């Protein structure tokens, strides 16, 4: 069952340029969906439309069967966690967590009970009397999450919640957020520009580009089968080849080099892509093999990356350290048919 429906949403700040353009997105109850994309793509604007901070210039936002498009923020009962945590410095941990309940005029005993339970959930009970300045970044983030969840929101909104943490703590906190979200079964919208972070915790991902969702799918499908060149580049594909269809599963380049492809598309002219890790350096000619010359070698630690000049253009290839190739070396590259993605 879809809990969230964004239908034909447009947002324009100057009535000339759309930040969001005819955006449609459905999220099922209990799902964690991430909005992924570069700065300025519209992901935070989308979250702000859902939160109620921005009213769209066109379109509707539904929560269940109810139209929430014009409902003010304070009547939405959504949990919000921001990049800056936004904790009150003069309040203790338990007072920060209790704030939303006090605004709702919940009885004192009920507030005490709910706050105690929520601090237990986020493992912050032992720090209940401390102030934000006495906490680490990860602890402050847990308090912000507890404050958002204690009001029992119908929806949890997370806007770049881990971007102020160091790399090690980010890894730990994203696992904790996922555990907590699954434990409570709360529908969550998560905004990030970090692909690894997004893929590790999401049920579904919407990749945005200039206010348009280019692909909405599972992390696994987006990673292995991107729908567009933008999505492919964003998730790590670096080699792109223009091809023309010659038969059901065969394509040829402009200089008539033939490539077999497992996942063909019903189009005559296509752009295909393959990851640097998926190109093999081989000793003999076989299916989808092309000759090349090493132009640049870069050390990556576990592997070397080679920029190889070929008749279909330069290809980026990652290869293990067992054999090292020098600039000017002649190599044979194989592009496995099951690793070529036709866009």
Secondary structure, DSSP 8 states (H G I E B T S, - for coil): -EEEEEEEEEEESSSSSEEEEEEEEEEETT-EEEEE-STTSSHHHHHHHHHTSS--SEEEEEETTEE-TT--GGGS-EEEE-TT----TTSBHHHHHHHHHHHTT--HHHHHHHHHHHHHHTT-GGGTT-BGGGS-HHHHHHHHHHHHHTT--SEEEEESTTTTS-HHHHHHHHHHHHHHHHHHT--EEEEES-HHHHHHH-SEEEEEETTEEEEEE-HHHHHHS-SSHHHHHHTT--EEEEEEEEETTEEE-TT--EEE-SS--S-SEEEEEE-GGGEEEESS--TTEEEEEEEEEEE-SSEEEEEEEETTEEEEEEEETTS---TT-EEEEEE-TTT-EE-
